[in-house]
Amino acid sequence: MAGDSLPYAFVKLTRDVGERLARYTPKISTTFTDRRPPRDFQFGVGDIVSVTIFEAAAGGLFIPAEASVRPGNFITLPNQQVDNNGNISVPYAGNIRARGRTPVEVQQAIVDSLKNRAIEPQAVVSLIDQRTSLVTVLGEVNRPSVLPAVAAGEHILDSITRAGGPKLAGYDTIVMLERRGRRATAPFGALVYQPANNVYSHPGDTIYVYNEPQTFLAFGASGTQGQFKFDAWRLSLAEAIAKASGLKDEQADPGFVFIYRGEPREIAEQLGVDCSKFSGPIIPIIYNLNLREPAGYFLAANFEMRNKDVIFTANAVSVEVTKFLNFLRTIMATVNDPLVYATNYYTLLNVSKGIGSSTIVTTPTPIVTPTP
């Protein structure tokens, strides 16, 4: 890493490295670690609320003594909206704080305000129209919408289902969860195969579902070079090499298969990388897989590919030697050809004058190179 070259870390792929990496995949659960369901529903500005007040007997504050036959000693107030100050209005109780409170807390506040004036008052507060505790689901779903949060709690997949489910193939679908300024992204399959990622949706969450085919690149002495799609929920390194038509027998060195990837700093530290010489949260790492060892095939089968990984297979040493010898042959032939052509020219000239032999060298003298 001398000069102005980009720094990177080199890690040999071993069983221990493979096990450490297997514990880390792009997860929502590592960003949002709280597994509890959302807290009790709380009112917000704009919610429509219904308030019903009961008294123990007629002749109280709300039910006059001369009242006619009625189904019960209660009165239902007109539905009202939580105002910009976060309050609702209750006769004889004044403004009651509603924003940030649960229905039970609002009920108790009303009772506390009326208990010295009404006959054993009780209150029931209900949500009529939910306008603040919402979950937004948008992107590649069949019915992008703003959904009322479920009081009992629901998971991300439940919210996506209420929005009609993903439009496209699941293995190309990415889910992003944004909550209170924090954001996490994971493949849709990670929510299905790893239930820990399917965390609860909370009021105010934004769930963005989008399509991004996962791909990897294969270079060097692979059977086929280029960009390849995963076309699957998960793809191992062994499967990725097979997708690229394996390794070229006459060219590749199975002991030097490299995977280029940027790892989060915390993962790099777990792998024993000295991160002090790197800046930023992503550490460039080159993994080396040795397929000359039988264990290398099992390591490749357990190494999970990630989006935008790069696989490079180095040439065998013999291939490099052959390239060098061919280079030498080209140089020597370049020097030798003018001499041959000059010899032929003067031979033809002498023959035309009737001088000397008529033997003409028609091809350059072959240069023998050793077979690597």
C-alpha positions as CSV (number, residue, x, y, z in Angstrom):
1,M,0.0,0.0,0.0
2,A,2.9,2.3,-0.8
3,G,2.6,5.7,-2.6
4,D,-0.8,6.9,-3.6
5,S,-2.4,3.5,-4.1
6,L,-5.8,2.8,-2.5
7,P,-5.5,0.9,0.8
8,Y,-7.1,-2.5,1.2
9,A,-6.9,-5.5,3.5
10,F,-6.1,-9.1,2.5
11,V,-7.9,-11.9,4.3
12,K,-7.4,-15.6,3.6
13,L,-10.8,-17.4,3.5
14,T,-10.7,-19.9,6.3
15,R,-13.4,-21.8,8.3
16,D,-13.2,-19.2,11.1
17,V,-13.6,-16.3,8.7
18,G,-16.5,-18.1,7.0
19,E,-18.3,-18.6,10.3
20,R,-17.8,-14.9,11.3
21,L,-19.2,-13.7,7.9
22,A,-22.1,-16.1,8.1
23,R,-23.3,-14.3,11.2
24,Y,-23.4,-11.1,9.3
25,T,-25.8,-10.4,6.4
26,P,-27.5,-7.1,5.5
27,K,-30.0,-7.0,8.3
28,I,-32.7,-4.7,9.6
29,S,-32.5,-6.4,13.0
30,T,-29.0,-5.1,13.6
31,T,-30.1,-1.5,13.2
32,F,-33.5,-1.8,15.0
33,T,-32.8,-4.0,17.9
34,D,-36.0,-3.4,19.8
35,R,-38.1,-6.6,19.4
36,R,-41.0,-5.3,21.4
37,P,-44.3,-4.3,19.8
38,P,-45.1,-0.6,19.5
39,R,-46.1,1.2,22.7
40,D,-49.7,1.7,23.5
41,F,-51.6,3.9,20.9
42,Q,-51.3,7.6,21.6
43,F,-53.3,10.4,20.2
44,G,-51.8,13.0,17.9
45,V,-52.8,16.4,16.5
46,G,-55.5,15.8,13.9
47,D,-57.0,12.6,15.3
48,I,-60.8,12.5,15.6
49,V,-61.9,11.6,19.1
50,S,-65.2,10.6,20.7
51,V,-65.8,11.2,24.4
52,T,-68.7,9.6,26.4
53,I,-69.2,10.6,30.1
54,F,-71.1,8.5,32.6
55,E,-72.6,9.4,35.9
56,A,-73.7,7.1,38.6
57,A,-77.2,8.6,38.9
58,A,-79.5,11.3,37.4
59,G,-79.4,14.7,38.8
60,G,-75.7,15.1,38.4
61,L,-73.7,17.5,36.2
62,F,-74.7,16.0,32.8
63,I,-77.9,14.1,33.5
64,P,-80.8,16.2,35.0
65,A,-83.1,14.7,37.6
66,E,-86.2,15.3,35.5
67,A,-84.6,13.5,32.5
68,S,-87.0,11.2,30.7
69,V,-86.4,7.5,30.2
70,R,-83.0,6.9,28.7
71,P,-80.8,3.9,28.1
72,G,-78.3,5.0,30.7
73,N,-76.9,7.8,32.7
74,F,-74.4,9.0,30.1
75,I,-73.9,11.7,27.5
76,T,-71.8,11.4,24.3
77,L,-70.1,14.6,23.2
78,P,-69.8,15.5,19.5
79,N,-66.7,14.1,17.8
80,Q,-63.8,16.5,17.9
81,Q,-60.4,16.8,16.5
82,V,-57.3,17.1,18.6
83,D,-56.3,20.7,18.1
84,N,-52.9,22.1,17.2
85,N,-52.1,22.5,20.9
86,G,-52.8,18.8,21.4
87,N,-56.0,19.3,23.4
88,I,-59.6,18.3,23.3
89,S,-62.4,20.2,25.0
90,V,-64.7,18.6,27.6
91,P,-67.5,20.7,29.2
92,Y,-66.8,21.7,32.9
93,A,-63.4,20.1,32.5
94,G,-61.9,22.5,30.1
95,N,-59.0,21.6,27.8
96,I,-57.8,18.1,28.3
97,R,-54.3,17.2,27.0
98,A,-54.6,14.4,24.4
99,R,-51.5,14.5,22.3
100,G,-49.0,11.9,23.4
101,R,-51.5,10.2,25.7
102,T,-53.2,6.9,25.5
103,P,-57.0,6.6,25.6
104,V,-56.8,5.3,29.2
105,E,-54.7,8.3,30.2
106,V,-57.1,10.8,28.6
107,Q,-60.1,9.0,30.3
108,Q,-58.4,9.4,33.7
109,A,-57.6,13.0,33.1
110,I,-61.3,13.7,32.3
111,V,-62.4,11.8,35.5
112,D,-59.9,13.7,37.6
113,S,-61.3,17.0,36.3
114,L,-64.9,16.1,36.9
115,K,-64.8,14.1,40.1
116,N,-65.6,17.0,42.4
117,R,-68.6,18.2,40.3
118,A,-70.2,15.1,38.7
119,I,-71.7,12.0,40.5
120,E,-69.0,9.4,40.4
121,P,-68.0,10.2,36.8
122,Q,-66.5,7.7,34.3
123,A,-65.3,8.4,30.8
124,V,-64.8,6.4,27.6
125,V,-62.6,7.9,25.0
126,S,-62.5,6.3,21.5
127,L,-60.6,7.0,18.3
128,I,-62.9,7.7,15.4
129,D,-60.5,8.6,12.7
130,Q,-56.8,7.8,12.9
131,R,-54.7,10.5,11.2
132,T,-51.4,10.5,13.0
133,S,-50.3,7.0,13.9
134,L,-49.7,5.9,10.4
135,V,-47.3,3.6,8.5
136,T,-46.3,4.6,5.0
137,V,-45.7,1.8,2.5
138,L,-44.5,2.9,-1.0
139,G,-42.5,1.8,-4.0
140,E,-42.9,-1.5,-5.8
141,V,-46.1,-2.7,-4.0
142,N,-49.5,-3.2,-5.6
143,R,-51.3,-0.5,-3.5
144,P,-48.8,2.1,-2.2
145,S,-50.6,3.8,0.7
146,V,-50.5,5.4,4.1
147,L,-51.9,2.8,6.5
148,P,-53.3,3.3,10.0
149,A,-51.1,1.6,12.6
150,V,-52.6,-1.5,14.1
151,A,-53.0,-1.1,17.9
152,A,-52.1,-4.7,18.5
153,G,-48.9,-4.3,16.5
154,E,-47.9,-5.8,13.1
155,H,-44.6,-6.7,11.5
156,I,-43.1,-5.3,8.3
157,L,-44.3,-8.1,6.2
158,D,-47.8,-7.6,7.5
159,S,-47.7,-3.9,6.5
160,I,-46.4,-4.8,3.0
161,T,-49.2,-7.3,2.7
162,R,-51.8,-4.7,3.6
163,A,-50.3,-2.6,0.8
164,G,-51.0,-5.4,-1.7
165,G,-47.6,-7.2,-1.5
166,P,-44.6,-6.8,-3.8
167,K,-45.2,-6.3,-7.5
168,L,-42.1,-8.2,-8.7
169,A,-40.1,-11.3,-8.0
170,G,-39.1,-11.5,-4.4
171,Y,-35.5,-12.3,-4.9
172,D,-34.9,-9.0,-6.7
173,T,-36.9,-7.0,-4.1
174,I,-35.2,-4.8,-1.5
175,V,-36.9,-3.5,1.6
176,M,-35.9,-0.2,3.4
177,L,-37.2,0.8,6.8
178,E,-36.8,4.4,7.9
179,R,-37.7,5.3,11.5
180,R,-36.9,8.5,13.4
181,G,-34.0,9.4,11.1
182,R,-32.5,5.9,11.1
183,R,-32.5,3.7,8.0
184,A,-31.8,0.0,7.3
185,T,-32.0,-2.0,4.1
186,A,-32.2,-5.8,3.5
187,P,-33.3,-8.1,0.7
188,F,-36.9,-9.2,0.9
189,G,-35.7,-12.7,1.4
190,A,-33.9,-11.7,4.6
191,L,-37.3,-10.9,6.1
192,V,-38.7,-14.3,5.1
193,Y,-35.7,-16.5,6.0
194,Q,-34.5,-14.6,9.0
195,P,-37.6,-13.7,11.1
196,A,-35.5,-11.5,13.3
197,N,-35.4,-9.0,10.5
198,N,-39.2,-8.9,10.3
199,V,-39.4,-6.4,13.2
200,Y,-42.6,-4.6,14.3
201,S,-43.8,-1.6,12.3
202,H,-44.1,1.5,14.4
203,P,-46.3,4.6,13.9
204,G,-44.4,7.0,11.8
205,D,-42.4,4.3,9.9
206,T,-41.7,4.5,6.2
207,I,-41.3,1.2,4.4
208,Y,-39.9,1.6,0.9
209,V,-40.0,-1.5,-1.4
210,Y,-37.9,-1.3,-4.6
211,N,-36.5,-3.6,-7.2
212,E,-32.8,-3.9,-7.5
213,P,-31.5,-7.1,-9.2
214,Q,-28.5,-8.4,-7.2
215,T,-25.4,-8.9,-9.4
216,F,-21.8,-9.9,-9.2
217,L,-18.8,-9.5,-11.6
218,A,-16.5,-12.2,-12.7
219,F,-13.1,-11.3,-14.2
220,G,-9.8,-13.0,-15.0
221,A,-9.5,-16.7,-15.8
222,S,-13.1,-17.6,-15.2
223,G,-15.0,-19.6,-17.8
224,T,-17.1,-16.5,-18.8
225,Q,-16.4,-12.9,-17.8
226,G,-19.0,-10.3,-17.2
227,Q,-21.9,-9.3,-14.9
228,F,-24.3,-12.0,-13.6
229,K,-27.6,-11.8,-11.8
230,F,-28.2,-13.8,-8.6
231,D,-31.7,-14.8,-9.8
232,A,-32.2,-16.4,-6.4
233,W,-32.9,-15.5,-2.7
234,R,-29.3,-16.3,-1.8
235,L,-26.2,-17.3,-3.8
236,S,-23.1,-19.0,-2.5
237,L,-19.6,-18.4,-3.9
238,A,-19.5,-21.9,-5.3
239,E,-22.8,-21.2,-7.2
240,A,-21.4,-17.8,-8.4
241,I,-18.3,-19.5,-9.8
242,A,-20.5,-22.1,-11.5
243,K,-22.7,-19.3,-13.0
244,A,-19.5,-17.8,-14.6
245,S,-18.8,-21.2,-16.2
246,G,-16.3,-22.3,-13.6
247,L,-12.5,-21.8,-14.1
248,K,-10.5,-22.2,-17.3
249,D,-8.5,-25.4,-16.9
250,E,-5.7,-24.3,-19.3
251,Q,-5.4,-20.8,-17.8
252,A,-6.7,-20.4,-14.2
253,D,-4.8,-21.0,-10.9
254,P,-7.3,-22.6,-8.5
255,G,-5.3,-21.5,-5.6
256,F,-5.8,-17.8,-6.3
257,V,-9.5,-17.0,-6.5
258,F,-10.2,-13.5,-5.0
259,I,-13.4,-11.8,-3.9
260,Y,-13.4,-8.0,-3.7
261,R,-15.8,-6.5,-1.2
262,G,-16.3,-3.6,1.1
263,E,-17.1,-4.7,4.6
264,P,-18.4,-2.6,7.5
265,R,-15.7,-1.5,9.9
266,E,-17.1,-3.6,12.8
267,I,-17.0,-6.8,10.6
268,A,-13.4,-6.0,9.5
269,E,-12.3,-5.7,13.1
270,Q,-13.8,-9.0,13.9
271,L,-11.8,-10.5,11.0
272,G,-8.6,-9.2,12.6
273,V,-8.0,-6.4,10.1
274,D,-6.1,-3.3,11.4
275,C,-8.6,-0.6,10.6
276,S,-6.5,2.2,11.9
277,K,-5.1,3.0,8.4
278,F,-8.6,3.2,6.9
279,S,-11.0,6.1,7.0
280,G,-14.7,5.8,6.7
281,P,-17.2,3.1,7.7
282,I,-16.4,0.7,4.8
283,I,-13.2,-1.2,4.6
284,P,-12.0,-2.6,1.2
285,I,-11.2,-6.3,1.7
286,I,-9.8,-8.9,-0.7
287,Y,-10.6,-12.5,0.3
288,N,-8.4,-15.3,-1.1
289,L,-10.0,-18.7,-1.7
290,N,-7.7,-21.7,-2.4
291,L,-9.5,-24.3,-4.4
292,R,-6.4,-26.5,-4.5
293,E,-7.4,-27.5,-1.0
294,P,-10.4,-29.9,-0.8
295,A,-11.8,-27.8,2.1
296,G,-11.9,-24.8,-0.2
297,Y,-14.9,-26.2,-2.0
298,F,-16.8,-26.4,1.3
299,L,-15.8,-22.9,2.2
300,A,-17.0,-21.7,-1.2
301,A,-20.4,-23.4,-0.6
302,N,-20.8,-21.6,2.7
303,F,-19.6,-18.2,1.6
304,E,-22.6,-16.1,0.8
305,M,-22.3,-13.6,-2.0
306,R,-23.4,-10.0,-1.6
307,N,-24.7,-7.5,-4.2
308,K,-21.9,-6.0,-6.3
309,D,-19.2,-8.5,-5.2
310,V,-16.3,-9.0,-7.7
311,I,-14.7,-12.4,-8.3
312,F,-11.2,-12.4,-9.9
313,T,-9.4,-15.6,-10.8
314,A,-5.7,-15.3,-11.4
315,N,-3.7,-16.9,-14.2
316,A,-1.5,-19.8,-13.5
317,V,2.3,-19.1,-13.4
318,S,2.8,-21.2,-16.6
319,V,0.4,-18.9,-18.5
320,E,2.5,-15.9,-17.5
321,V,5.7,-17.7,-18.6
322,T,4.1,-18.5,-21.9
323,K,3.0,-14.9,-22.4
324,F,6.6,-13.8,-21.7
325,L,8.1,-16.3,-24.2
326,N,5.6,-15.3,-26.8
327,F,6.6,-11.7,-26.2
328,L,10.3,-12.6,-26.7
329,R,9.5,-14.6,-29.9
330,T,7.6,-11.5,-31.3
331,I,10.7,-9.3,-30.6
332,M,13.1,-11.7,-32.1
333,A,10.9,-12.3,-35.1
334,T,10.7,-8.5,-35.6
335,V,14.4,-8.2,-35.7
336,N,15.0,-11.3,-37.8
337,D,12.4,-10.6,-40.5
338,P,14.2,-7.5,-42.1
339,L,17.4,-9.5,-42.4
340,V,15.6,-12.3,-44.2
341,Y,13.8,-9.9,-46.5
342,A,17.1,-8.1,-47.3
343,T,18.8,-11.4,-48.1
344,N,16.0,-12.4,-50.4
345,Y,16.1,-9.0,-52.1
346,Y,19.9,-9.2,-52.9
347,T,19.5,-12.8,-54.0
348,L,16.8,-11.9,-56.5
349,L,18.9,-8.9,-57.7
350,N,22.0,-11.2,-58.3
351,V,19.8,-13.8,-60.0
352,S,18.4,-11.2,-62.4
353,K,22.1,-10.2,-63.3
354,G,23.1,-13.9,-63.7
355,I,25.3,-13.8,-60.6
356,G,25.3,-16.4,-57.8
357,S,22.8,-18.9,-56.7
358,S,19.1,-18.6,-57.2
359,T,18.2,-20.0,-53.8
360,I,15.7,-17.7,-52.0
361,V,14.7,-17.7,-48.3
362,T,11.0,-17.5,-48.4
363,T,10.2,-17.7,-44.7
364,P,11.9,-16.3,-41.6
365,T,14.0,-18.7,-39.7
366,P,11.8,-20.2,-37.0
367,I,12.7,-19.5,-33.4
368,V,12.3,-22.4,-31.1
369,T,10.9,-21.6,-27.7
370,P,10.7,-24.1,-24.8
371,T,7.3,-25.4,-23.8
372,P,6.4,-24.3,-20.4
